[in-house]
Amino acid sequence: MQKKALITGITGQDGSYLAELLLENGYEVHGIVRRVAVENQEYRLARIDHLQNKITLHPASLESLSSLMHVFYEVQPDECYHLAAQSFVAESFKDEYSVILTNVTGTHHVLTALKDEVPLCKFYFAGSSEMFGRVVETPQTEKTPFHPRSPYGISKVTGFDLTRYYREAHGIFACSGILFNHESPRRGLEFVTRKITNAVARIKQGLQSELRLGNTSACRGWGFAGDYVEAMWLMLQRAVPDDYVVATGATHSVQEFVESAFCEVGLDWRLYVVADESFKRPADVEFLCGDASYAEKTLGWKPKVGFRELVSMMINADLRRYQKKIEP
């Protein structure tokens, strides 16, 4: 019998790659979107435009429990992947209330709707390496204590705790993936990796003269989003629910990302990059490096795309995008 999957955040980077993976594995794929996305499809559904005749979209809001309960009742999914969130860390310092409402209350609503309408449905929660914050050990594993340093990180720790609570108190098959930074050509322009590759492409095409950045010494274990969604899926194929760190195990600084991106187009980064204090966060996380050995051992998961390949993939996708706009 064909499995049904329900994805919150299907219009985002991870949601679009996950939808592709599930379709390849024979799933009937459903996604929750805000009503405004349905009304403005060209802009808001761009990442899944190529999938629209293969998936079913349902208008609902994470802030509305009744709308979520209606979708769960109607779809009766076998698996639910909760990816929707306010996920831009820097913005979370400016609007703590919205972050908590969307990421905490929204997660609670999804879990409640699942428990009440489809209690046998398997649940995946998208955690984040930002939960570790001020790290007490390196590399970080499933046993490393959390010390978040942003409203976003705090909201994700709370979502993680809610997921564990529903697993232990209500018997829900609920897993959390503690995903370290993962990027792709579909990453939003507000994220530093895509900000860099987009700017480099524009500079190469003569459309921009400089790239302004804040803290370039911060280190992250950047991986490819297409690899990471496979780990999400594998978690829900297990017989017993658990929590997993998903990471490459290799860490690179923002500065290394900058240098690699400019090198890809044959430019000297020192001629274009400008330090801008206004982009620095009130409480930054300097170094994150995940150990995914438990996921490798239990799920058989390994990242396939390396750092240099990821940078090349992103910069070349942005170059093609601007070349199409420029060429007649």
Secondary structure, 3 states (H helix, E strand, C coil): CCCEEEEECCCCHHHHHHHHHHHHCCCEEEEEECHHHHHCHHHHCHHHHHHCCCCEEEECCCCCHHHHHHHHHHHCCCEEEECCCCCCHHHHCCCHHHHHHHHHHHHHHHHHHHHHHCCCCEEEEEEEHHHCCCCCCCCECCCCCCCCCCHHHHHHHHHHHHHHHHHHHHCCCEEEEEECCEECCCCCCCCHHHHHHHHHHHHHCCCCCCEEECCCCCEECCEEHHHHHHHHHHHCCCCCCCEEEECCCCCEEHHHHHHHHHHHCCCCHHHCEEECHHHCCCCCCCECCECCHHHHHHHCCCCCCCHHHHHHHHHHHHHHHHHHHHCC
